[in-house]
Amino acid sequence: MTGCETRERVVHRFFRAVDTRDWDQVLAAMTEHPRLDYTSLFGGEPEDLASSEVIERWRGLLPGFDATMHLLGPLVHEGDTVECNVRGYHHLGNDTWMVAGWYTLLLVDGDEGPVIAGIRLLVSYETGSRDLVDRAQERASG
């Protein structure tokens, strides 16, 4: 297996684990303090968080959706980064919020292979209502 194939697999397995709520796999795919940059979607500033805090945040949101699916591709490797187009579908009841854009992921060598040290989303457009985020958070906490 080449380095690119390994990095590609890490990225695909990470997003599949997010969509299937396999939190152990999500945790294993990240460094202990990944940098998250979702500022093009939610504003604010990029954050350096403990991976456990990332999982807690996502646990407080993603299970509130009936389903999520992140469709990626093609993956382009440039040094330690992997860039890819994304369409992230977030489904709740009869409603779907979709975010389209590009991910840039920083991968570094971990003890057992590459791990994700940074995630940056650059949004191109959205369809549906972002209100689904609030509904999903309420549902996940209840």
C-alpha positions in Angstrom: 0.0 0.0 0.0 1.4 3.4 -0.9 1.4 6.5 1.4 -1.3 8.1 -0.7 -3.5 5.0 -0.5 -3.0 4.9 3.3 -3.9 8.6 3.6 -6.9 8.2 1.3 -8.2 5.3 3.4 -7.8 7.3 6.6 -9.9 10.1 5.2 -12.6 7.8 3.9 -12.7 5.7 7.1 -12.9 8.9 9.2 -15.9 10.3 7.4 -17.6 6.9 7.3 -17.1 6.6 11.0 -18.6 10.1 11.6 -21.6 9.1 9.5 -22.0 5.7 11.3 -21.3 7.3 14.8 -18.3 5.0 15.3 -16.7 7.4 17.8 -13.8 5.0 18.7 -12.8 5.0 15.0 -13.2 8.8 14.7 -11.0 9.2 17.8 -8.4 6.8 16.4 -8.2 8.7 13.1 -7.3 12.0 14.8 -4.4 13.5 16.7 -4.9 14.3 20.3 -5.4 18.0 19.5 -6.7 18.5 15.9 -7.3 22.0 14.5 -10.9 22.4 13.2 -11.8 25.3 10.8 -15.5 25.5 10.0 -15.4 29.3 9.9 -16.7 29.4 6.3 -19.9 27.6 7.6 -20.4 28.9 11.1 -18.1 31.9 11.5 -15.9 32.4 14.5 -12.3 31.3 14.6 -10.4 28.0 13.9 -10.1 26.0 17.0 -7.4 23.7 18.4 -9.4 21.2 20.5 -8.7 18.0 22.4 -10.0 15.1 20.2 -12.2 14.0 23.1 -13.9 17.5 23.0 -14.4 17.1 19.2 -16.2 13.8 19.8 -18.3 15.3 22.6 -19.5 18.1 20.3 -20.3 15.8 17.5 -22.1 13.4 19.9 -24.2 16.4 20.9 -25.3 17.0 17.3 -25.0 14.2 14.8 -27.1 11.5 16.6 -30.0 14.1 16.4 -30.1 13.6 12.6 -31.8 10.6 11.2 -28.8 10.2 8.9 -25.8 12.0 7.6 -23.7 11.2 4.6 -20.4 12.8 3.5 -19.7 12.2 -0.1 -16.1 12.9 -1.0 -14.0 13.0 -4.1 -11.7 13.2 -5.8 -9.0 13.2 -3.2 -5.9 15.2 -4.2 -2.7 14.7 -2.2 -0.2 17.5 -1.8 2.5 16.9 0.7 0.8 16.3 4.1 -2.6 17.6 3.0 -5.5 15.8 1.3 -8.0 18.0 -0.5 -11.4 16.8 -1.7 -14.8 18.0 -2.8 -17.6 17.2 -0.3 -21.3 17.1 -0.1 -22.5 16.7 3.4 -26.1 15.6 3.7 -27.9 15.9 7.1 -31.3 14.4 7.1 -34.0 14.9 9.8 -37.6 13.9 9.2 -38.6 15.0 5.7 -35.9 17.7 5.6 -32.3 17.7 4.4 -29.6 20.3 4.9 -26.8 19.8 2.4 -23.4 21.6 2.5 -21.2 21.5 -0.5 -17.6 22.6 -0.6 -14.0 21.5 -0.2 -12.2 19.9 2.7 -8.5 20.4 3.3 -7.2 17.8 5.8 -3.8 17.9 7.3 -2.4 14.4 8.0 0.6 13.6 10.1 2.3 10.3 10.9 0.9 8.6 14.1 2.0 5.5 15.9 0.0 3.3 13.6 0.0 5.3 10.4 -1.4 8.6 9.2 -3.8 10.6 11.5 -5.8 13.7 10.9 -4.3 16.8 12.5 -6.5 19.4 10.9 -9.8 19.8 9.1 -10.7 22.9 7.1 -14.0 23.3 5.3 -14.5 25.9 2.6 -18.2 26.1 1.8 -19.3 26.6 -1.8 -23.1 26.5 -1.1 -25.9 25.1 1.0 -29.4 23.8 0.3 -32.1 23.2 2.8 -32.4 24.9 6.1 -29.6 25.3 8.6 -32.4 25.3 11.3 -31.9 21.5 11.2 -28.7 22.0 13.2 -30.7 23.4 16.2 -33.4 20.7 15.8 -30.7 17.9 15.7 -29.0 19.4 18.8 -32.3 19.4 20.8 -33.0 15.9 19.7 -29.5 14.6 20.5 -29.7 16.1 24.0 -33.1 14.8 24.8 
